[in-house]
């Protein structure tokens, strides 16, 4: 697939942004008191946020890969 260089760079930037922004967010979520109940078990708060971060990072990686492949194709 051929894309203009500017659009390839936008995809790469969007992918890198996701890979940079989400890990610190997840660290804050894991430290949040709502992440575990009184017995130390993960709560829905933690589970939902782990899924959100995981999916966002996978999509961010895919976006960056598409951007790189279109840039160097």
C-alpha positions in Angstrom: 0.0 0.0 0.0 1.3 3.5 -0.9 0.6 6.4 1.4 2.1 9.9 1.3 5.1 10.2 3.6 3.2 12.7 5.8 0.4 10.1 6.5 2.9 7.4 7.2 4.6 9.6 9.7 1.2 10.4 11.3 0.6 6.6 11.7 4.0 6.1 13.2 3.6 9.0 15.6 0.1 7.8 16.7 1.5 4.3 17.3 4.5 5.6 19.3 2.2 7.9 21.3 0.1 4.9 22.4 3.2 2.9 23.4 4.6 5.8 25.4 1.5 7.1 27.1 -0.3 3.9 28.3 2.4 2.2 30.4 2.7 5.1 32.9 -1.1 5.2 33.1 -1.2 1.5 33.9 1.4 2.0 36.7 -0.8 4.6 38.2 -3.9 2.3 38.0 -2.0 -0.5 39.7 -1.1 1.8 42.6 -4.6 3.0 42.9 -6.4 1.8 46.1 -9.4 0.8 43.9 -7.3 -1.7 42.0 -7.4 -4.4 44.8 -10.0 -5.3 47.4 -9.4 -5.8 51.1 -8.0 -9.2 50.6 -5.6 -8.1 47.8 -7.5 -9.6 44.9 -7.8 -7.6 41.7 -11.0 -5.6 41.3 -13.0 -4.9 38.1 -11.4 -1.5 38.1 -8.0 -3.1 37.6 -9.3 -5.7 35.1 -11.0 -3.1 33.0 -8.0 -0.9 32.9 -5.6 -3.7 32.1 -7.8 -4.7 29.2 -8.0 -1.0 28.0 -4.3 -0.5 28.2 -3.5 -3.9 26.5 -5.9 -3.3 23.6 -4.7 0.3 23.2 -1.0 -0.8 23.1 -1.7 -3.6 20.6 -3.5 -1.2 18.4 -0.8 1.4 18.8 1.9 -1.2 17.9 -0.2 -2.2 14.8 -0.6 1.4 13.8 3.1 2.1 14.1 3.9 -1.1 12.1 1.5 0.0 9.3 3.1 3.4 9.3 6.6 1.9 9.0 5.6 -0.5 6.3 4.0 2.2 4.2 6.9 4.5 4.7 9.5 1.9 3.6 7.4 0.2 0.9 
